Amino acid sequence: MAKKDTFRIVSRGSDGSLLIRDYPSCDPLVGIHCQIGIDDCSTDLDIRGMPVFRGLIGPMPEGKTIVRYETPEVFEALTKDWANAKPRRRTRRSSAAVAEARAAESAAAS
């Protein structure tokens, strides 16, 4: 398992853009935010034992070495975007189209 050694805070700027700050350890976060506990139920075993902060959603895994925390506004907006995203539909050729293509290939070959 990879060691999570980057702590990322994602918040919203005054102009509505996402602000992302990375920290090399959780020590600066403890000074900025109030730690209210530790994570003990994550399915990602590298995140278990990471701090939980008041006013932030997380910890969440992001990649192999990043632990992500989000403000509630960012979490809500990104979750809504993710839920509303339409999955891309794969188009499949019908069996008749496949048979026509094979017949055209065999006719061209002979």
One Martini backbone bead per residue (centre of mass of N, CA, C, O) as a GRO file, in nm:
protein
  110
    1MET     BB    1   0.097   0.036   0.020
    2ALA     BB    2   0.054   0.361  -0.005
    3LYS     BB    3   0.163   0.659   0.109
    4LYS     BB    4   0.006   0.927   0.262
    5ASP     BB    5   0.171   1.262   0.191
    6THR     BB    6  -0.085   1.435   0.089
    7PHE     BB    7  -0.269   1.731   0.173
    8ARG     BB    8  -0.596   1.820   0.051
    9ILE     BB    9  -0.758   2.136  -0.005
   10VAL     BB   10  -1.101   2.211  -0.096
   11SER     BB   11  -1.225   2.522  -0.217
   12ARG     BB   12  -1.400   2.831  -0.238
   13GLY     BB   13  -1.400   3.110  -0.399
   14SER     BB   14  -1.527   3.428  -0.446
   15ASP     BB   15  -1.560   3.352  -0.773
   16GLY     BB   16  -1.614   3.012  -0.768
   17SER     BB   17  -1.357   2.882  -0.754
   18LEU     BB   18  -1.118   2.647  -0.712
   19LEU     BB   19  -0.929   2.570  -0.419
   20ILE     BB   20  -0.593   2.436  -0.398
   21ARG     BB   21  -0.426   2.275  -0.121
   22ASP     BB   22  -0.102   2.164  -0.033
   23TYR     BB   23   0.032   1.930   0.209
   24PRO     BB   24   0.292   1.739   0.360
   25SER     BB   25   0.111   1.756   0.622
   26CYS     BB   26  -0.111   1.774   0.910
   27ASP     BB   27   0.000   2.006   1.092
   28PRO     BB   28  -0.125   2.266   0.958
   29LEU     BB   29  -0.423   2.171   0.996
   30VAL     BB   30  -0.430   2.167   1.306
   31GLY     BB   31  -0.388   2.484   1.320
   32ILE     BB   32  -0.653   2.561   1.149
   33HIS     BB   33  -0.810   2.310   1.248
   34CYS     BB   34  -1.042   2.116   1.421
   35GLN     BB   35  -0.998   1.826   1.579
   36ILE     BB   36  -1.257   1.548   1.619
   37GLY     BB   37  -1.084   1.299   1.499
   38ILE     BB   38  -1.084   0.969   1.355
   39ASP     BB   39  -1.052   0.745   1.109
   40ASP     BB   40  -1.233   0.402   1.125
   41CYS     BB   41  -1.411   0.329   0.822
   42SER     BB   42  -1.237   0.297   0.589
   43THR     BB   43  -1.163   0.111   0.298
   44ASP     BB   44  -0.903   0.269   0.306
   45LEU     BB   45  -0.633   0.183   0.493
   46ASP     BB   46  -0.458   0.453   0.462
   47ILE     BB   47  -0.690   0.636   0.613
   48ARG     BB   48  -0.674   0.514   0.862
   49GLY     BB   49  -0.620   0.756   1.121
   50MET     BB   50  -0.710   1.003   1.011
   51PRO     BB   51  -0.810   1.311   1.034
   52VAL     BB   52  -1.090   1.495   1.166
   53PHE     BB   53  -1.258   1.794   1.064
   54ARG     BB   54  -1.400   2.081   1.128
   55GLY     BB   55  -1.559   2.180   0.820
   56LEU     BB   56  -1.479   1.899   0.686
   57ILE     BB   57  -1.460   1.671   0.425
   58GLY     BB   58  -1.323   1.380   0.558
   59PRO     BB   59  -1.135   1.156   0.434
   60MET     BB   60  -1.005   1.115   0.091
   61PRO     BB   61  -0.918   0.948  -0.177
   62GLU     BB   62  -0.641   1.062  -0.409
   63GLY     BB   63  -0.502   0.841  -0.521
   64LYS     BB   64  -0.204   0.719  -0.373
   65THR     BB   65  -0.090   1.008  -0.201
   66ILE     BB   66  -0.382   1.140  -0.142
   67VAL     BB   67  -0.555   1.354   0.082
   68ARG     BB   68  -0.897   1.460   0.100
   69TYR     BB   69  -1.048   1.783   0.152
   70GLU     BB   70  -1.376   1.940   0.197
   71THR     BB   71  -1.600   2.156   0.167
   72PRO     BB   72  -1.936   2.153   0.176
   73GLU     BB   73  -1.983   2.310  -0.090
   74VAL     BB   74  -1.801   2.138  -0.272
   75PHE     BB   75  -1.923   1.864  -0.214
   76GLU     BB   76  -2.208   1.930  -0.317
   77ALA     BB   77  -2.137   2.021  -0.607
   78LEU     BB   78  -1.976   1.764  -0.699
   79THR     BB   79  -2.205   1.564  -0.643
   80LYS     BB   80  -2.412   1.685  -0.838
   81ASP     BB   81  -2.240   1.661  -1.092
   82TRP     BB   82  -2.203   1.354  -1.077
   83ALA     BB   83  -2.511   1.276  -1.074
   84ASN     BB   84  -2.582   1.446  -1.354
   85ALA     BB   85  -2.413   1.278  -1.520
   86LYS     BB   86  -2.394   1.145  -1.830
   87PRO     BB   87  -2.357   0.862  -1.973
   88ARG     BB   88  -2.193   0.718  -2.213
   89ARG     BB   89  -2.291   0.590  -2.510
   90ARG     BB   90  -2.274   0.295  -2.668
   91THR     BB   91  -2.236   0.200  -2.988
   92ARG     BB   92  -2.403  -0.049  -3.178
   93ARG     BB   93  -2.403  -0.285  -3.399
   94SER     BB   94  -2.585  -0.455  -3.589
   95SER     BB   95  -2.609  -0.761  -3.731
   96ALA     BB   96  -2.670  -0.650  -4.015
   97ALA     BB   97  -2.422  -0.462  -4.036
   98VAL     BB   98  -2.211  -0.682  -4.000
   99ALA     BB   99  -2.297  -0.857  -4.245
  100GLU     BB  100  -2.250  -0.637  -4.458
  101ALA     BB  101  -1.949  -0.592  -4.404
  102ARG     BB  102  -1.858  -0.883  -4.464
  103ALA     BB  103  -1.968  -0.895  -4.755
  104ALA     BB  104  -1.800  -0.657  -4.862
  105GLU     BB  105  -1.522  -0.779  -4.798
  106SER     BB  106  -1.552  -1.043  -4.966
  107ALA     BB  107  -1.610  -0.901  -5.240
  108ALA     BB  108  -1.340  -0.738  -5.246
  109ALA     BB  109  -1.149  -0.996  -5.229
  110SER     BB  110  -1.275  -1.141  -5.513
   0.00000   0.00000   0.00000
